């Protein structure tokens, strides 16, 4: 069953490091079967008070692939490029059926 990662970037700063992270992150995901379904864009809150700055939605084959990607040397090598510029919350969503 596919698993999804929702990324909520709560601060968005531009930097050379962040640009490099954005350039390289897709290739690290692809090694684990991941891809972006949504990467930024307009957010229209339909109910409630959640006001994200920049949302991403990623799809992976399953939760194990997500965890392997996040723990992989390829991803760990570039993660610091992002963490210096932005604050991000990641949520893994797996089918409960």
ABEGO torsion letter per residue (X at the ends): XBBBBBBBBABBBBBAAAAAAAAAAAAAAAAAGBBBABBEEBBBBABEABBBABBBBBBBABAAAAAAAAABAAAAAAAAAAAAABBBBBBBBBBAX
